[in-house]
Amino acid sequence: MRRNKQGIEGASSPRRGLVLALLGGGILAFAIGAAVALYAWITALFGSPIANWQQTAHAGLAAFLVGAILIVIYLQAARRERLFAALPKPTLEPVPAEVPEQPVTIEQILDELLAGKITRDEAVTRIHGIAPEPVQDKERVAPEPELELDKERVAPEPVQEIEKPIHG
């Protein structure tokens, strides 16, 4: 087995970077060369040429052509290698986690929760898993406190009116 075939997937990132960098360089050379050549030519056309405008226009055209060649070569390579598509995400085989034996009763789950072996969320998940009917979360409302009355006096005794003698 050849060594270079073993790491093909690992080599795709550097290759992708090189192709995209050269494609970007080609685009920059294309745009800057075109701008320089057009500026030199237009200033000469309007009668106020820059110094050595012919050499500047030739250098701009050369950069323009080099940029165009780089774009053609590396755009074809990028399309052929599908570099504009998203990279496939590596598939990792899931490692089966060791699942501890689930307690059978709610009491055992609560004991583990109180002992600090499991968290509240784990306890809720386990209780939901063993409950025969789905458990609905309801808002917890504090019960109204009951007034404690003397058990001997359930109803207040009627008040007797005392007649005052009228002294005259």
Legacy VTK file of the C-alpha trace (Angstrom):
# vtk DataFile Version 3.0
C-alpha trace
ASCII
DATASET POLYDATA
POINTS 168 float
0.000 0.000 0.000
1.361 3.420 -0.919
1.872 6.007 1.775
0.529 8.952 -0.155
-2.871 7.307 -0.578
-3.326 6.943 3.151
-3.483 10.692 3.868
-5.536 11.931 0.930
-8.248 13.367 3.157
-5.708 15.201 5.309
-4.058 16.810 2.285
-7.268 18.332 0.946
-7.157 21.333 3.280
-3.690 22.600 2.214
-4.539 22.014 -1.440
-7.821 23.850 -1.017
-6.005 26.778 0.608
-3.412 26.948 -2.178
-5.999 26.878 -4.973
-8.195 29.509 -3.330
-5.193 31.751 -2.538
-3.934 31.616 -6.140
-7.463 32.243 -7.404
-7.704 35.295 -5.146
-4.285 36.508 -6.313
-5.398 36.119 -9.913
-8.524 38.171 -9.250
-6.461 40.931 -7.627
-3.896 40.965 -10.469
-6.738 41.030 -13.008
-8.503 43.971 -11.347
-5.408 46.037 -10.531
-3.817 45.450 -13.945
-7.026 46.465 -15.703
-7.340 49.611 -13.564
-3.717 50.675 -14.175
-3.901 50.031 -17.921
-7.220 51.871 -18.284
-6.017 54.840 -16.208
-2.832 55.200 -18.266
-4.716 54.906 -21.549
-7.580 57.282 -20.577
-5.234 60.001 -19.287
-3.300 59.834 -22.567
-6.582 59.935 -24.509
-7.689 63.148 -22.770
-4.381 64.879 -23.423
-2.691 64.806 -20.011
-0.688 61.584 -20.016
1.285 60.449 -16.996
5.050 60.111 -17.322
5.961 56.919 -19.211
2.286 56.162 -19.777
3.054 53.604 -22.480
5.269 51.524 -20.204
2.687 51.849 -17.398
-0.114 50.711 -19.701
1.979 47.725 -20.881
2.738 46.728 -17.270
-0.967 47.030 -16.432
-1.911 44.868 -19.419
0.697 42.278 -18.428
-0.725 42.102 -14.889
-4.223 41.921 -16.378
-3.274 38.966 -18.605
-1.426 37.125 -15.812
-4.462 37.597 -13.560
-6.788 36.323 -16.286
-4.615 33.211 -16.803
-4.513 32.508 -13.048
-8.284 32.898 -12.821
-8.910 30.493 -15.698
-6.503 27.825 -14.427
-7.476 27.883 -10.760
-11.182 28.468 -11.283
-11.279 25.280 -13.353
-9.280 23.441 -10.677
-11.561 24.722 -7.931
-14.702 23.709 -9.803
-13.268 20.293 -10.695
-12.293 19.621 -7.069
-15.573 21.114 -5.773
-13.781 23.544 -3.499
-16.685 25.971 -3.398
-18.891 23.332 -1.776
-18.841 22.893 1.981
-16.347 20.435 3.352
-17.916 17.158 4.424
-18.006 16.833 8.172
-15.936 13.961 9.474
-18.072 11.094 10.645
-17.023 9.930 14.033
-18.267 6.609 15.185
-20.231 7.147 18.353
-18.633 5.569 21.350
-21.272 3.736 23.342
-21.384 5.266 26.774
-21.575 2.943 29.690
-25.099 3.255 30.972
-25.408 2.376 34.626
-28.189 0.024 35.523
-31.342 2.042 35.953
-33.018 1.811 39.341
-36.348 0.091 39.190
-38.289 2.197 41.648
-38.743 5.893 42.217
-37.454 5.459 45.753
-34.110 4.174 44.456
-33.874 7.119 42.063
-34.600 9.547 44.892
-32.012 7.813 47.090
-29.378 8.279 44.377
-30.420 11.906 43.986
-30.134 12.577 47.704
-26.788 10.755 47.859
-25.495 13.080 45.127
-24.800 10.295 42.631
-27.069 11.817 39.966
-28.281 15.310 39.165
-31.840 16.541 39.367
-32.199 16.473 35.569
-30.992 12.870 35.406
-33.463 11.928 38.121
-36.310 13.605 36.245
-35.342 11.784 33.043
-35.230 8.434 34.814
-38.538 9.002 36.548
-40.133 9.941 33.239
-38.656 6.751 31.779
-40.203 4.432 34.355
-43.516 6.242 34.917
-46.458 4.273 33.424
-48.232 7.486 32.411
-46.576 10.646 31.187
-45.821 12.954 34.057
-46.882 16.509 33.393
-44.983 19.384 34.850
-47.392 21.671 36.649
-46.598 24.946 38.262
-45.895 24.427 41.868
-48.291 26.475 43.939
-47.662 26.741 47.637
-50.624 25.426 49.622
-52.560 28.019 51.496
-51.759 27.901 55.189
-54.645 26.709 57.296
-55.544 28.748 60.283
-55.219 26.780 63.444
-58.129 27.294 65.745
-58.500 25.881 69.142
-60.105 22.542 68.644
-62.229 23.118 71.722
-63.787 26.267 70.372
-64.979 25.631 66.876
-67.592 28.364 66.895
-67.399 31.455 69.047
-69.834 31.531 71.968
-72.622 34.095 71.736
-72.053 37.224 73.807
-74.667 37.743 76.497
-75.808 41.252 77.086
-75.885 42.304 80.696
-78.652 44.600 81.692
-77.527 47.533 83.720
-79.909 48.784 86.355
-81.021 52.302 85.752
-80.615 54.392 88.851
-82.748 57.210 88.845
LINES 1 169
168 0 1 2 3 4 5 6 7 8 9 10 11 12 13 14 15 16 17 18 19 20 21 22 23 24 25 26 27 28 29 30 31 32 33 34 35 36 37 38 39 40 41 42 43 44 45 46 47 48 49 50 51 52 53 54 55 56 57 58 59 60 61 62 63 64 65 66 67 68 69 70 71 72 73 74 75 76 77 78 79 80 81 82 83 84 85 86 87 88 89 90 91 92 93 94 95 96 97 98 99 100 101 102 103 104 105 106 107 108 109 110 111 112 113 114 115 116 117 118 119 120 121 122 123 124 125 126 127 128 129 130 131 132 133 134 135 136 137 138 139 140 141 142 143 144 145 146 147 148 149 150 151 152 153 154 155 156 157 158 159 160 161 162 163 164 165 166 167
